[in-house]
Every structure is written in C-alpha cells, then in structure tokens.
C-alpha cells in the first residue's frame, strides 16, 4: 500500500477551519467529558445503533462483499446495499438534530414543485412531501432504493443528475441536495442546470460535510490512521475526478452561477461522544455510529479501484480508523455546512 499524498491545493483541509468563523450550534470552546465514572478507554461499538431496512434495486454489482450500483448507469463509488441505506438514514437524523428539526435553512415559503437531487433512500423527500402536502415532490437517484409506497404528491425517478435534464426550465420552486460531494464531475455545469430549472425568485440549497478532522487540543495527529485515511480519500476522489472536499468552494460556486443572497451556515459536529455538553454528546453518539459505517462505504472502493490497493490493506486501514474513533482521548470533530442561494427575479 503506497502512502497517499494530497493534491497540490494551497487550501488543504487542515487549514480550512476559517479563523474567526462562528458555528450555529456551539458558543466558545467545547468542554471535554472526563468520563470519570467509566474506566474504559474506548467508546463501545455502534453496531446496535443502526437497524436494518428493506430496499429494492434496479441494477447492481458486487465487490469486496458489498453491493454497488452498476457504473453502466452512472459513476458512483459508494455502496447501495441495506447497510449503506441504514447509514444514510442515520445521517439524515444527524442533519435533523443539527438543524433543530428543520429540513432546510433557505427561506422557502409555500413551494409548489420541489426537486431533491441524489435522494438516496428518499427520506428527505418523504419528509418534505409530508411537510408540504400540496407540493409536487420529485426525488431522483441512479439507484432505485427508495420505498414504493409513498404519499401521492411524491415521485421517485431513476436519473443521473449529471446527464441531460428532461424537466422544463424555470419550473421548480425549490431544489435541494445533500452529501453529493464525490458524485459530481462538473460542478459548474450542475449548478447551471439547477439555476436554469428554478423559477425566478426560487431557492437552491446544498448541505455538505467536510471530510476532514480537527481537534482544538492536538489530539488528532497528522500521522494517525484517521488522518492517513482522510488524506487517501482526498487523493482518490481527486484522481477519480470527483473531489470529496468541496464544502469550502460551494458559496463561491453559487455566486459564480448567478445566485444572489447566497448564505452559508456552519455547524460543529463531534466524531464521537467526547463533549461534556449533552446536546453535543448525543450528536457524537449518532456520528460515531454513522461514521463507523461510513469508513468502509467511502474508503473500500476508492482505495481498491482508484488507488489500486489490495482489499486486505484497505480493510486493515479501515479497521485501524474505526478503532481510533472509539478512543476517548481523541477529541475530533468535523464541520457541516449549509449553503443556499436565490435565483434573481429579473
């Protein structure tokens, strides 16, 4: 397994936590729980925190014991099996906790037509269809893993959002997408299509994560398995032409696409339940359960197919990362961002 080196980008992720940037869900330094009543040096396994769900499939292939969408219908490096669907639904719950139960931040009012790009299990589209029962909601994805029985105002379509769009321009009141970094080859083209298909005055919102780790007390070491893993992900996604760490570019991209009133909101998200604060500790529990699954979801195919590593070295690194994430002495966190913009009325 060859060591990974990051792309030649002066704005490396470790420097991207902007000085003076405020987050909406914390005030000041985050206190660390001393776990005085617990002698264990590790958090427990999170396997029991995720329950199984059923799914349907359209086209798939198997690699390294995981099921993937066939790349004959669109390049996607993540699994689409039941385990991955469980992880995506847990990620949805994390976003709901971050946003205090809301599905979006944009000032959207009474939308009549909503598009959810890369809908995944369809859980966001299902929730938004229930919130706006009078609206027509469309969720699109390259994998048909969404439920068959949904409300009458919701429709799921098997589509690749990087292919030509068949919708009428100026037709949507709200377009939403979440966690599609690593799936997009040409961001300016995608954002132009979003812009063209929104009605004047309508909003687009994207919710993304920084695939990186920070710590305020130096407990995240640059030579640790966790950072080595994240660096390898960055290299592999760049090599595949679908960068994972794009969260810090989104605001500028929306402005360049012509959106106005572009707003960005940042959130602090601990990787494990190390904070003392009960709200952040709960977030950390959910995040640990989700991320332990995400380690393989993100890393396995990128490492074996793109970087050319063997299955065993990839799995060894993944296992080392999962073990490190349970270490109570590592106080790691990442950053989640929400960016929205409005299509001008003119």
GUKEZA-677765 format. One record per residue (C-alpha): x, y, z. Coordinates in pm, 1 decimal. Each point is the difference from the previous one (the first is absolute). Layout:
// residues N
@c1->X; c2->Y; c3->Z
...
//
This chain:
// residues 346
@c1->0.0; c2->0.0; c3->0.0
@c1->167.1; c2->319.3; c3->-115.4
@c1->-29.1; c2->311.2; c3->218.3
@c1->-240.6; c2->260.1; c3->-126.7
@c1->91.2; c2->358.1; c3->-66.5
@c1->-259.7; c2->272.8; c3->-24.8
@c1->-73.0; c2->194.2; c3->-318.3
@c1->200.4; c2->318.3; c3->-44.0
@c1->-257.2; c2->231.9; c3->154.5
@c1->122.6; c2->290.6; c3->215.3
@c1->-325.7; c2->-14.2; c3->193.0
@c1->52.4; c2->-344.4; c3->152.7
@c1->-286.2; c2->-116.4; c3->223.3
@c1->199.4; c2->33.1; c3->322.1
@c1->14.0; c2->375.3; c3->-68.3
@c1->-361.4; c2->39.9; c3->-101.3
@c1->-153.8; c2->61.4; c3->338.2
@c1->-21.4; c2->371.7; c3->-57.4
@c1->142.1; c2->223.0; c3->268.7
@c1->-280.2; c2->175.2; c3->181.2
@c1->-271.8; c2->-203.7; c3->-168.4
@c1->-301.2; c2->-55.1; c3->223.9
@c1->-211.0; c2->-311.3; c3->17.1
@c1->-369.1; c2->-0.2; c3->75.4
@c1->-14.5; c2->-283.2; c3->252.9
@c1->285.9; c2->89.8; c3->238.7
@c1->122.3; c2->305.9; c3->189.3
@c1->368.0; c2->9.6; c3->87.6
@c1->230.1; c2->-295.3; c3->71.8
@c1->-158.8; c2->-342.3; c3->36.8
@c1->58.6; c2->-158.9; c3->340.4
@c1->126.6; c2->-357.4; c3->-1.2
@c1->-170.7; c2->-262.6; c3->214.3
@c1->249.1; c2->-160.1; c3->241.4
@c1->-201.0; c2->-328.4; c3->11.6
@c1->93.5; c2->-30.1; c3->368.5
@c1->-260.2; c2->-272.2; c3->62.0
@c1->112.4; c2->-213.5; c3->-295.7
@c1->329.4; c2->-186.5; c3->17.3
@c1->-4.4; c2->-100.9; c3->-366.0
@c1->230.1; c2->193.5; c3->-231.5
@c1->-223.2; c2->-63.0; c3->-301.6
@c1->-356.5; c2->69.1; c3->-103.8
@c1->-207.9; c2->-311.0; c3->-59.0
@c1->-78.0; c2->-142.4; c3->-340.7
@c1->-287.9; c2->171.0; c3->-176.7
@c1->-125.2; c2->-303.0; c3->-195.0
@c1->-318.6; c2->-18.6; c3->205.6
@c1->-81.2; c2->365.4; c3->-66.5
@c1->-101.4; c2->-59.7; c3->-360.2
@c1->-298.5; c2->-214.9; c3->-90.3
@c1->-54.6; c2->-180.7; c3->-327.6
@c1->-236.8; c2->127.3; c3->-268.9
@c1->-128.5; c2->-168.3; c3->-314.0
@c1->76.9; c2->134.2; c3->-347.0
@c1->-51.1; c2->-65.2; c3->-367.3
@c1->262.6; c2->17.6; c3->-274.5
@c1->10.1; c2->64.2; c3->-370.2
@c1->354.8; c2->-86.4; c3->-107.5
@c1->291.3; c2->-102.8; c3->217.5
@c1->334.8; c2->-173.8; c3->26.7
@c1->203.8; c2->-143.9; c3->287.0
@c1->352.0; c2->86.4; c3->113.6
@c1->177.7; c2->-97.5; c3->321.4
@c1->-320.3; c2->-127.6; c3->155.1
@c1->-197.9; c2->322.1; c3->-62.2
@c1->-271.9; c2->78.4; c3->-252.6
@c1->47.1; c2->298.6; c3->-232.8
@c1->-205.8; c2->168.2; c3->-266.5
@c1->119.4; c2->-103.5; c3->-342.5
@c1->225.8; c2->264.6; c3->-152.6
@c1->-163.3; c2->-72.3; c3->-334.1
@c1->-267.1; c2->245.7; c3->109.1
@c1->216.9; c2->262.7; c3->168.8
@c1->324.3; c2->16.3; c3->196.6
@c1->-57.1; c2->-30.9; c3->373.8
@c1->264.2; c2->-131.3; c3->238.6
@c1->-221.9; c2->-70.3; c3->303.3
@c1->-194.2; c2->-320.3; c3->75.3
@c1->-379.5; c2->-11.1; c3->-27.6
@c1->-68.7; c2->-307.2; c3->213.6
@c1->-212.1; c2->-16.7; c3->315.6
@c1->292.9; c2->84.9; c3->226.7
@c1->68.5; c2->316.3; c3->-197.5
@c1->-367.5; c2->95.0; c3->0.2
@c1->-2.6; c2->-27.0; c3->379.0
@c1->301.7; c2->230.9; c3->11.5
@c1->-163.4; c2->257.8; c3->-228.4
@c1->-315.8; c2->5.2; c3->212.4
@c1->208.1; c2->54.7; c3->313.1
@c1->180.5; c2->285.9; c3->-177.4
@c1->-343.5; c2->151.8; c3->-66.7
@c1->-74.2; c2->-15.9; c3->372.4
@c1->329.3; c2->175.9; c3->76.5
@c1->-92.7; c2->281.1; c3->-237.4
@c1->-341.2; c2->32.5; c3->167.6
@c1->168.8; c2->35.1; c3->339.4
@c1->244.0; c2->258.7; c3->-136.7
@c1->-281.7; c2->201.2; c3->-158.2
@c1->-222.8; c2->-26.0; c3->307.8
@c1->-257.4; c2->-214.0; c3->-177.4
@c1->-12.6; c2->204.7; c3->-319.6
@c1->62.0; c2->-147.5; c3->-345.2
@c1->163.9; c2->310.3; c3->-149.8
@c1->122.4; c2->350.8; c3->78.3
@c1->-111.5; c2->194.5; c3->-308.1
@c1->-301.0; c2->231.8; c3->48.3
@c1->-224.3; c2->-215.1; c3->-217.2
@c1->-373.0; c2->74.5; c3->27.8
@c1->-286.8; c2->-199.4; c3->-148.3
@c1->197.4; c2->-183.8; c3->-272.1
@c1->-210.4; c2->-171.0; c3->-264.6
@c1->272.4; c2->-204.9; c3->-172.1
@c1->307.9; c2->-139.5; c3->176.5
@c1->293.4; c2->-199.0; c3->-139.1
@c1->234.1; c2->-206.8; c3->219.1
@c1->318.6; c2->-93.3; c3->-186.4
@c1->178.7; c2->-319.7; c3->103.6
@c1->-285.3; c2->-91.9; c3->232.5
@c1->162.4; c2->-322.6; c3->125.7
@c1->-252.7; c2->-189.4; c3->211.6
@c1->-246.7; c2->281.3; c3->-64.2
@c1->-37.2; c2->85.3; c3->366.3
@c1->41.2; c2->379.0; c3->-46.9
@c1->-244.8; c2->-0.8; c3->-291.2
@c1->-252.5; c2->-197.2; c3->207.0
@c1->25.7; c2->250.2; c3->284.9
@c1->-29.2; c2->304.3; c3->-226.3
@c1->-300.7; c2->-152.0; c3->-179.6
@c1->-170.8; c2->-40.6; c3->337.3
@c1->89.7; c2->355.9; c3->99.0
@c1->-147.0; c2->142.2; c3->-323.0
@c1->-286.3; c2->-234.7; c3->-98.4
@c1->-113.9; c2->237.3; c3->-274.9
@c1->339.8; c2->0.0; c3->-169.8
@c1->119.3; c2->-238.1; c3->-271.5
@c1->324.0; c2->-157.8; c3->120.3
@c1->245.6; c2->-186.9; c3->-225.0
@c1->295.0; c2->-194.8; c3->136.0
@c1->263.2; c2->-123.2; c3->-245.5
@c1->283.3; c2->-249.0; c3->37.4
@c1->192.3; c2->-248.0; c3->-213.2
@c1->-98.4; c2->-282.7; c3->237.8
@c1->-362.6; c2->-103.7; c3->51.1
@c1->31.3; c2->-56.9; c3->374.4
@c1->-293.1; c2->219.6; c3->103.1
@c1->-327.4; c2->-139.1; c3->143.0
@c1->-283.3; c2->-82.9; c3->-238.9
@c1->-282.8; c2->121.0; c3->222.9
@c1->16.7; c2->376.3; c3->45.8
@c1->-239.0; c2->291.7; c3->21.5
@c1->-182.1; c2->91.4; c3->-324.8
@c1->194.9; c2->325.4; c3->-37.1
@c1->338.9; c2->-178.0; c3->-8.6
@c1->167.3; c2->-171.1; c3->-294.7
@c1->337.4; c2->-173.4; c3->-17.5
@c1->182.4; c2->-17.5; c3->-332.7
@c1->314.0; c2->-188.3; c3->-101.9
@c1->213.0; c2->274.6; c3->-151.4
@c1->362.2; c2->112.0; c3->-11.9
@c1->7.3; c2->371.4; c3->80.3
@c1->319.5; c2->35.2; c3->-203.7
@c1->-184.5; c2->-115.1; c3->-314.8
@c1->-229.6; c2->230.1; c3->-197.5
@c1->-300.9; c2->122.7; c3->197.8
@c1->-342.3; c2->-63.7; c3->-150.3
@c1->-188.7; c2->251.4; c3->213.3
@c1->-122.2; c2->334.6; c3->-124.0
@c1->217.4; c2->294.7; c3->90.8
@c1->-133.7; c2->252.5; c3->253.7
@c1->-226.8; c2->-266.0; c3->151.4
@c1->112.5; c2->-71.6; c3->359.7
@c1->-70.5; c2->203.7; c3->312.8
@c1->271.7; c2->-175.3; c3->200.7
@c1->290.0; c2->-229.5; c3->-94.5
@c1->184.2; c2->-181.0; c3->277.1
@c1->295.0; c2->-235.5; c3->20.1
@c1->211.3; c2->-140.1; c3->278.8
@c1->329.1; c2->-188.6; c3->30.0
@c1->67.8; c2->-35.5; c3->-372.3
@c1->368.6; c2->91.2; c3->15.5
@c1->192.3; c2->-280.9; c3->-163.2
@c1->-284.5; c2->-51.2; c3->-247.8
@c1->45.1; c2->310.6; c3->-216.3
@c1->249.1; c2->29.8; c3->-284.2
@c1->-95.0; c2->348.7; c3->-118.9
@c1->-134.9; c2->225.7; c3->275.1
@c1->-41.5; c2->316.1; c3->-213.9
@c1->-209.3; c2->-196.5; c3->-251.0
@c1->-218.5; c2->-150.5; c3->272.9
@c1->-55.2; c2->335.7; c3->169.1
@c1->-86.2; c2->159.6; c3->-333.7
@c1->-266.4; c2->-264.9; c3->-56.7
@c1->-138.0; c2->60.4; c3->347.7
@c1->-8.5; c2->373.6; c3->-65.9
@c1->-171.6; c2->-41.5; c3->-337.1
@c1->-271.9; c2->-228.0; c3->139.9
@c1->-94.6; c2->220.8; c3->293.7
@c1->-276.9; c2->254.0; c3->-30.5
@c1->112.8; c2->362.6; c3->40.8
@c1->14.1; c2->71.4; c3->372.0
@c1->23.6; c2->-371.2; c3->93.0
@c1->269.3; c2->-154.2; c3->220.2
@c1->266.5; c2->-266.3; c3->-29.5
@c1->155.0; c2->-151.2; c3->314.1
@c1->289.8; c2->-240.9; c3->41.7
@c1->106.7; c2->-166.4; c3->324.8
@c1->351.9; c2->-141.5; c3->10.6
@c1->262.9; c2->-131.0; c3->238.0
@c1->372.5; c2->58.1; c3->32.8
@c1->167.1; c2->-336.8; c3->-33.6
@c1->270.7; c2->97.5; c3->239.5
@c1->70.2; c2->2.1; c3->372.3
@c1->111.0; c2->275.1; c3->234.8
@c1->68.9; c2->17.0; c3->371.6
@c1->52.6; c2->305.9; c3->215.5
@c1->232.3; c2->-179.8; c3->240.6
@c1->232.5; c2->-174.8; c3->-246.0
@c1->-142.2; c2->-347.1; c3->58.7
@c1->-46.4; c2->-56.4; c3->-374.2
@c1->351.0; c2->-80.6; c3->-121.0
@c1->102.6; c2->48.3; c3->-362.7
@c1->168.6; c2->-340.6; c3->-1.4
@c1->-301.6; c2->-180.8; c3->147.3
@c1->-197.9; c2->-264.5; c3->-194.1
@c1->-299.8; c2->235.9; c3->-8.8
@c1->188.6; c2->279.5; c3->-177.0
@c1->178.9; c2->-245.7; c3->-229.2
@c1->-340.4; c2->-135.9; c3->-95.8
@c1->-144.7; c2->346.3; c3->-66.7
@c1->305.2; c2->97.6; c3->-206.3
@c1->-36.9; c2->-316.9; c3->-205.9
@c1->-367.7; c2->78.3; c3->-60.0
@c1->92.9; c2->346.6; c3->-119.9
@c1->261.9; c2->-135.5; c3->-237.8
@c1->-226.4; c2->-275.7; c3->-134.5
@c1->-300.2; c2->224.8; c3->-57.9
@c1->220.7; c2->256.5; c3->-174.5
@c1->147.5; c2->-272.0; c3->-218.5
@c1->-350.8; c2->-123.5; c3->-83.8
@c1->-97.1; c2->353.4; c3->-106.2
@c1->-264.7; c2->34.8; c3->271.4
@c1->148.0; c2->185.3; c3->295.6
@c1->-145.4; c2->-70.1; c3->342.0
@c1->117.7; c2->316.5; c3->178.0
@c1->-192.0; c2->272.2; c3->-180.4
@c1->-195.7; c2->149.1; c3->289.6
@c1->224.3; c2->309.2; c3->19.0
@c1->-54.8; c2->76.5; c3->-371.0
@c1->-379.6; c2->-16.8; c3->-8.8
@c1->-76.6; c2->360.0; c3->91.9
@c1->228.7; c2->137.1; c3->-271.4
@c1->-137.5; c2->-249.1; c3->-252.7
@c1->-358.6; c2->109.5; c3->66.9
@c1->94.7; c2->364.6; c3->-39.9
@c1->183.6; c2->-76.9; c3->-325.4
@c1->-309.8; c2->-183.9; c3->-128.9
@c1->-206.9; c2->317.2; c3->42.2
@c1->-178.3; c2->-62.9; c3->329.7
@c1->-63.2; c2->294.2; c3->227.9
@c1->-50.3; c2->24.6; c3->377.1
@c1->244.4; c2->-290.3; c3->37.0
@c1->25.1; c2->-101.9; c3->365.4
@c1->222.1; c2->-255.7; c3->173.4
@c1->-53.2; c2->-153.7; c3->343.0
@c1->257.3; c2->-212.5; c3->181.8
@c1->-54.1; c2->-264.2; c3->267.9
@c1->232.9; c2->-170.7; c3->245.3
@c1->-34.8; c2->-379.2; c3->-1.5
@c1->205.3; c2->-223.3; c3->233.1
@c1->105.6; c2->-336.8; c3->-138.4
@c1->-72.5; c2->-171.7; c3->332.0
@c1->-178.7; c2->71.1; c3->330.8
@c1->302.9; c2->167.4; c3->159.8
@c1->-156.1; c2->345.0; c3->69.7
@c1->-137.4; c2->71.9; c3->345.7
@c1->-302.7; c2->186.3; c3->-132.0
@c1->-300.8; c2->-241.6; c3->-22.6
@c1->-114.3; c2->129.3; c3->-340.1
@c1->345.1; c2->-37.2; c3->-154.8
@c1->49.4; c2->-336.2; c3->173.4
@c1->-318.5; c2->-133.1; c3->-163.1
@c1->118.7; c2->131.2; c3->-335.6
@c1->329.7; c2->-178.7; c3->59.8
@c1->-178.5; c2->-329.8; c3->70.8
@c1->-192.0; c2->21.0; c3->-327.0
@c1->311.1; c2->109.4; c3->-186.5
@c1->211.3; c2->-285.8; c3->134.1
@c1->-265.6; c2->-253.7; c3->-98.3
@c1->-30.8; c2->149.7; c3->-347.7
@c1->369.5; c2->60.0; c3->-62.3
@c1->107.3; c2->-350.4; c3->98.1
@c1->-215.7; c2->-116.8; c3->-291.4
@c1->116.1; c2->284.0; c3->-225.4
@c1->368.1; c2->-93.9; c3->34.3
@c1->-49.4; c2->-300.1; c3->-226.4
@c1->-272.2; c2->158.4; c3->-213.2
@c1->231.4; c2->281.2; c3->-105.2
@c1->332.3; c2->-178.5; c3->9.2
@c1->-30.3; c2->-352.0; c3->-130.7
@c1->-75.2; c2->54.5; c3->-368.6
@c1->206.3; c2->319.0; c3->-30.0
@c1->303.1; c2->-168.6; c3->151.6
@c1->-22.8; c2->-325.6; c3->-196.0
@c1->-129.2; c2->124.7; c3->-335.7
@c1->149.3; c2->349.7; c3->-26.3
@c1->319.7; c2->-21.4; c3->206.2
@c1->62.3; c2->-363.7; c3->-89.8
@c1->46.6; c2->-120.5; c3->356.3
@c1->-79.9; c2->-358.5; c3->85.0
@c1->-317.1; c2->-85.5; c3->187.0
@c1->189.6; c2->-111.4; c3->310.7
@c1->213.5; c2->318.3; c3->42.4
@c1->-312.2; c2->211.3; c3->-53.2
@c1->-193.4; c2->-191.7; c3->262.4
@c1->291.3; c2->14.6; c3->244.5
@c1->11.5; c2->380.0; c3->-24.2
@c1->-378.7; c2->20.5; c3->31.8
@c1->11.3; c2->-215.5; c3->312.8
@c1->275.4; c2->215.6; c3->151.5
@c1->-209.8; c2->311.7; c3->-61.5
@c1->-308.4; c2->-151.9; c3->163.6
@c1->206.2; c2->-99.4; c3->302.7
@c1->148.2; c2->348.5; c3->29.8
@c1->-340.3; c2->163.7; c3->-21.7
@c1->-105.9; c2->-184.0; c3->317.7
@c1->296.7; c2->141.6; c3->191.8
@c1->-130.3; c2->241.4; c3->264.1
@c1->330.2; c2->185.8; c3->-4.4
@c1->-54.9; c2->121.1; c3->-358.2
@c1->-223.3; c2->307.8; c3->-7.9
@c1->-63.5; c2->23.2; c3->-372.1
@c1->-269.5; c2->194.6; c3->-175.7
@c1->-96.6; c2->97.1; c3->-351.3
@c1->-195.2; c2->284.7; c3->-154.0
@c1->-338.2; c2->-17.9; c3->-173.0
@c1->-113.9; c2->282.6; c3->-226.2
@c1->-328.5; c2->112.0; c3->-149.4
@c1->14.2; c2->235.8; c3->-297.3
@c1->-299.9; c2->145.3; c3->-177.8
@c1->-61.8; c2->259.3; c3->-268.2
@c1->-293.0; c2->158.3; c3->-184.3
@c1->-48.2; c2->32.8; c3->-373.4
@c1->-49.5; c2->368.6; c3->-77.2
@c1->-348.5; c2->122.4; c3->-92.2
@c1->130.0; c2->193.8; c3->-297.9
//
